[in-house]
Amino acid sequence: MGMKRHFDQGFAWQRTLRVALATAILASTAWVATSLTPAMAQTVRIKDVANFEGVRENQLIGYGLVVGLNGTGDSLNRAIFTRESLLGMLERLGVNARTANNEMRTRNLAAVMVTANLPAFARQGGRIDVSVSALGDATSLQGGTLLVTPLMGADGEVYTVAQGAVAISGFAARGAAASVTRGVPTSGRIANGGLVEREVGFELGSLNSVRLSMRNPDFTTARRVATAVNAFLGAQAAKPLDPGTIEITVPPRYQGDTVAMLTDIENLPIQPDMVAKIVIDERNGVIVMGENVRISTVAVAQGNLTIRITETPQVSQPNPFAPGATALAGDAASGTQGQLGGGAQTVVVPRTQIEVDDQAGRRLAVLPRASRSASWYPG
């Protein structure tokens, strides 16, 4: 009896250990499954899917001259706008260059278009980057310097003045019989080359309401954003106007401090809604499907198309004793030379054979209905 009781206690201890291990494994599995749920994997911040209306960049454009080029600028006899710009600039500087024949042969300057993006809330005296692109037949802007160029906005007002040395990312070299070009030497950039002269008026702190603009308009995502904002503010302050716009009324505790409200709102986590989408790359044969794609039972027939072209040229020779090239007798008295006439000749006859095979490798695959998107690779 003592021996049996000892065995029963041993078996009970083993059963207890197995139950404990199973419980631990199930608990760890449940924790991993909970921690890797799709909802948490797809959670993003509001600032990643939306922008605040009015907080944006403004595009600027201007026309200017780049000087100091090593003979790679515009040819003045063909680029008329470059010549007239040069004459006008020299006249403003007190130099009369309008001669009678008006022959100017310099190729050390080029007409360029200057573009820049004026950031939101850029203040007077700030610096921005500008891009420079050749307008005429200049071959390179290497070593050039942009002269003072006003940059205007869509309203025609000057917001920035650009000037400075142009830095290019490419080069061009040319010899008597060969040339090489790498990159684009006719466009460059001036870091901090634009000086802000006029500010864009926008008083953010005094607004009573702000609007969120969705980057990808969607009804479900817009409603989720409004729900998250209302839950954070504790009031029905956010209201979706359409799939791409959400209006937020500034609550009393944020009056006069709209920036603080926007800082708190843009960091709120939401789960954007994803549409069922399939992207097919025909060049590489890659198919990408989203998780919301559903596949019904379908049969897919796939075949290969092979076209083979074979060239086997043949040589055709004349038969034995066939009349060959004959010489026409010349007039010996007059001293004229003989000429070769026609006759049998050896020729090459082309032979082309084209084969089209669209039956090899034909397969039929049946894909069963799937509750989630399945992976299928044509092969």
C-alpha positions in Angstrom: 0.0 0.0 0.0 2.9 2.3 0.8 4.4 1.7 -2.6 1.1 2.4 -4.4 0.5 5.6 -2.5 4.1 6.7 -3.5 3.3 6.1 -7.2 0.0 7.9 -7.0 1.8 10.9 -5.4 4.4 10.9 -8.2 1.7 10.7 -11.0 -0.2 13.6 -9.3 2.9 15.7 -9.2 3.5 15.1 -12.9 -0.1 15.9 -13.8 0.3 19.2 -11.8 3.5 20.1 -13.7 1.9 19.4 -17.1 -1.1 21.5 -16.2 1.1 24.4 -15.1 3.2 24.2 -18.2 0.1 24.1 -20.5 -1.4 27.1 -18.6 1.9 29.1 -19.0 2.1 28.3 -22.8 -1.6 29.3 -23.3 -1.1 32.5 -21.4 2.0 33.4 -23.3 0.3 32.6 -26.6 -2.7 34.7 -25.7 -0.4 37.6 -24.8 1.5 37.4 -28.1 -1.7 37.2 -30.0 -3.1 40.2 -28.1 0.1 42.2 -28.5 0.3 41.6 -32.3 -3.3 42.3 -33.2 -3.9 44.0 -36.6 -5.5 47.0 -34.9 -2.3 47.9 -33.0 -0.1 47.1 -36.0 -2.2 49.6 -38.2 -2.4 52.4 -35.6 -1.0 55.7 -36.8 -0.9 59.2 -35.6 -3.4 61.8 -37.0 -0.4 63.9 -38.3 0.5 61.0 -40.6 -2.8 60.9 -42.4 -4.0 64.5 -42.3 -2.8 68.1 -42.6 -4.1 71.3 -40.9 -5.7 73.5 -43.4 -3.7 76.7 -44.1 -0.4 75.2 -42.8 1.3 74.7 -46.2 4.1 75.8 -48.4 3.8 78.4 -51.2 5.6 78.1 -54.5 7.7 80.9 -55.9 9.3 81.5 -59.3 11.6 84.0 -60.9 13.8 84.8 -63.9 17.5 85.6 -63.5 21.0 85.4 -64.9 23.9 83.1 -64.0 27.3 84.6 -64.7 30.9 83.3 -64.3 30.5 80.2 -66.6 33.6 78.9 -68.3 32.3 79.2 -71.9 29.3 76.9 -71.3 26.6 79.5 -71.2 24.0 80.7 -73.8 25.0 81.7 -77.3 23.7 85.3 -77.5 23.0 85.2 -81.3 20.5 82.4 -80.7 19.2 83.1 -77.2 17.7 86.5 -77.8 16.1 86.7 -74.3 19.6 86.2 -72.7 21.1 89.0 -74.8 18.2 91.4 -74.0 18.4 90.6 -70.3 22.2 91.3 -70.3 21.7 94.6 -72.1 19.0 95.7 -69.7 21.1 94.7 -66.6 24.1 96.6 -67.9 22.0 99.7 -68.6 20.6 99.7 -65.0 24.2 99.6 -63.9 25.1 102.6 -66.0 26.8 100.7 -68.9 25.7 101.4 -72.4 26.3 98.2 -74.4 23.8 98.8 -77.2 26.3 99.4 -80.1 25.5 99.8 -83.7 26.3 96.3 -84.8 25.3 94.9 -81.4 27.8 92.0 -81.6 28.3 90.3 -78.2 30.1 87.0 -78.3 30.4 86.1 -74.6 29.3 82.6 -73.5 29.9 83.1 -69.8 26.3 83.7 -68.7 23.0 81.9 -69.0 19.4 82.7 -68.5 17.8 80.6 -65.8 14.5 80.0 -64.1 14.7 80.1 -60.3 12.1 78.2 -58.2 11.6 77.8 -54.4 9.1 76.7 -51.8 8.3 79.2 -49.1 7.6 77.2 -45.9 4.6 78.0 -43.7 5.2 80.7 -41.1 8.5 81.7 -42.7 9.5 85.1 -41.2 11.2 88.1 -42.7 15.0 87.6 -42.8 14.8 83.8 -42.9 16.7 81.7 -45.5 15.4 79.1 -47.8 16.9 76.9 -50.6 16.3 77.7 -54.2 16.6 75.6 -57.4 18.2 77.0 -60.6 17.5 75.6 -64.1 18.9 76.7 -67.5 16.5 78.3 -69.9 18.6 78.6 -73.1 21.2 76.5 -74.8 23.8 76.5 -72.0 25.6 73.2 -71.6 26.6 73.6 -67.9 26.0 75.8 -64.9 29.2 74.7 -63.2 31.0 77.5 -61.4 28.2 80.0 -62.0 26.8 82.6 -59.7 23.2 83.7 -59.7 22.7 87.4 -59.6 19.9 89.1 -57.5 16.7 87.5 -58.6 13.2 88.4 -57.1 10.9 85.4 -56.6 7.2 86.0 -56.9 4.2 84.1 -55.7 0.9 83.4 -57.5 -0.4 86.9 -56.5 2.5 88.6 -58.3 4.1 89.9 -55.1 7.8 89.4 -54.4 8.4 87.2 -51.3 12.0 86.2 -51.6 15.2 87.5 -53.2 17.7 84.8 -54.4 21.5 85.1 -55.0 24.6 83.0 -54.6 26.9 80.3 -56.1 25.2 77.5 -57.9 26.1 73.9 -56.9 25.4 71.2 -59.5 25.3 67.5 -59.1 26.5 66.5 -62.6 29.3 67.4 -65.0 30.0 67.4 -68.8 33.3 67.0 -70.6 33.8 67.3 -74.3 36.7 66.6 -76.6 37.3 66.7 -80.3 35.8 63.2 -81.0 34.0 62.2 -77.8 32.0 63.7 -75.0 30.7 62.4 -71.6 27.8 63.7 -69.5 26.9 62.5 -66.0 23.9 63.8 -64.1 22.2 67.1 -65.2 24.8 69.9 -65.3 22.1 72.4 -66.5 20.3 72.5 -63.2 21.6 73.2 -59.7 20.7 74.4 -56.2 21.7 77.2 -53.9 21.6 76.2 -50.2 20.1 79.0 -48.2 20.2 81.2 -51.3 16.8 82.8 -50.8 16.2 85.6 -48.4 12.6 86.0 -47.2 11.4 89.6 -47.8 7.7 89.3 -47.2 5.7 87.1 -44.9 2.5 85.2 -45.6 -0.1 86.6 -43.3 -1.7 83.7 -41.2 -2.7 84.2 -37.6 -3.1 80.7 -36.2 -3.4 81.5 -32.5 -6.5 83.7 -33.0 -8.6 81.1 -34.9 -11.8 79.9 -33.3 -12.0 76.8 -35.5 -9.5 74.8 -37.5 -9.9 72.2 -40.3 -8.1 68.9 -40.8 -7.6 67.9 -44.5 -7.3 64.2 -45.1 -4.5 63.2 -47.4 -6.6 60.2 -48.6 -10.2 61.1 -48.3 -12.3 58.3 -46.7 -15.6 58.4 -44.8 -14.6 55.8 -42.2 -11.2 57.3 -41.5 -12.7 60.8 -41.2 -15.2 59.6 -38.7 -12.6 57.8 -36.6 -10.5 60.9 -36.5 -13.4 63.0 -35.3 -14.2 60.4 -32.7 -10.6 60.3 -31.4 -10.5 64.1 -31.2 -13.9 64.3 -29.3 -12.8 61.7 -26.9 -9.6 63.6 -26.2 -11.2 67.0 -25.8 -14.2 65.7 -23.9 -16.7 67.5 -26.0 -18.3 67.3 -29.5 -15.9 69.7 -31.0 -14.9 67.8 -34.1 -17.3 67.2 -36.9 -16.5 65.6 -40.4 -17.8 67.8 -43.1 -17.0 65.4 -46.0 -14.6 62.5 -46.5 -11.6 64.8 -46.7 -12.4 67.6 -44.2 -12.9 67.7 -40.4 -13.8 70.9 -38.7 -12.7 71.3 -35.1 -14.1 74.1 -32.8 -11.5 75.4 -30.4 -12.8 74.6 -26.8 -12.6 77.4 -24.2 -9.6 75.9 -22.4 -7.5 76.2 -25.6 -8.7 79.8 -26.5 -5.7 81.8 -27.5 -3.4 78.7 -27.4 -4.5 76.9 -30.6 -0.9 75.7 -31.2 -1.1 73.6 -28.0 -4.4 72.0 -29.1 -3.0 71.1 -32.5 0.1 69.6 -30.9 -2.1 67.4 -28.7 -4.4 66.4 -31.6 -1.8 65.5 -34.2 -0.3 62.9 -31.9 -3.6 61.1 -31.2 -3.5 57.4 -32.5 -6.2 56.2 -34.9 -6.7 53.2 -37.1 -7.2 54.3 -40.8 -9.5 52.2 -42.9 -7.9 50.3 -45.8 -9.7 49.6 -49.0 -9.4 46.3 -50.8 -6.7 47.0 -53.3 -4.6 44.9 -55.7 -1.4 46.2 -57.3 0.0 44.3 -60.3 3.5 45.0 -61.7 3.3 43.7 -65.3 7.1 44.1 -65.8 8.2 42.0 -62.9 5.2 39.8 -62.5 4.6 40.8 -58.9 1.1 40.9 -57.4 0.5 42.7 -54.1 -2.9 42.4 -52.3 -4.2 44.1 -49.2 -5.6 42.3 -46.2 -9.1 43.3 -47.0 -9.1 41.5 -50.4 -11.5 38.6 -50.6 -11.0 35.9 -53.2 -13.9 33.8 -54.5 -13.4 30.4 -56.1 -11.8 31.0 -59.5 -10.0 29.1 -62.2 -6.9 30.6 -63.7 -5.4 29.4 -66.9 -1.8 30.3 -67.6 0.3 29.6 -70.6 3.6 30.7 -72.1 4.2 32.3 -75.5 7.4 31.5 -77.2 8.5 33.0 -80.5 11.6 31.6 -82.2 13.2 33.2 -85.2 15.9 31.3 -87.0 18.1 32.8 -89.8 19.8 30.3 -92.1 21.1 32.1 -95.2 22.0 30.0 -98.2 24.6 30.5 -100.9 23.4 30.1 -104.4 26.1 29.3 -106.9 25.9 29.1 -110.7 25.9 25.7 -112.5 29.1 24.4 -114.0 30.0 25.9 -117.3 27.4 28.6 -116.8 28.2 31.8 -118.8 30.2 34.1 -116.5 31.3 37.7 -116.7 32.3 38.6 -120.2 34.5 41.4 -121.3 33.3 43.6 -124.1 36.0 44.2 -126.6 37.1 47.8 -126.8 38.3 49.6 -129.8 42.0 48.9 -129.9 42.6 51.7 -132.4 41.0 54.3 -130.3 42.6 52.9 -127.1 39.3 52.4 -125.2 39.3 49.8 -122.4 37.0 46.7 -122.1 34.1 46.7 -119.7 32.7 43.8 -117.7 29.2 42.6 -118.7 26.5 40.6 -116.9 26.5 36.8 -116.3 26.0 34.1 -113.7 27.1 35.2 -110.2 27.2 33.7 -106.7 24.6 35.3 -104.4 23.4 34.9 -100.7 19.7 34.0 -100.4 18.1 34.8 -97.0 16.1 32.1 -95.3 14.0 33.0 -92.2 12.0 30.5 -90.2 9.5 31.7 -87.5 8.0 29.4 -85.0 5.2 30.4 -82.5 4.5 28.1 -79.6 1.6 29.0 -77.3 0.7 25.5 -76.1 3.7 24.6 -74.0 3.5 25.0 -70.3 -0.3 25.6 -70.2 -1.7 25.0 -66.7 -5.0 25.4 -65.0 -5.1 26.3 -61.4 -8.2 26.5 -59.2 -8.0 28.9 -56.2 -10.6 28.1 -53.5 -12.6 30.8 -51.8 -10.5 32.4 -49.0 -11.7 34.5 -46.1 -8.5 36.5 -46.2 -6.2 37.5 -49.1 -4.1 34.5 -50.2 -0.7 34.6 -51.8 -0.5 33.4 -55.3 2.7 33.5 -57.4 2.4 32.7 -61.1 5.2 30.4 -62.1 
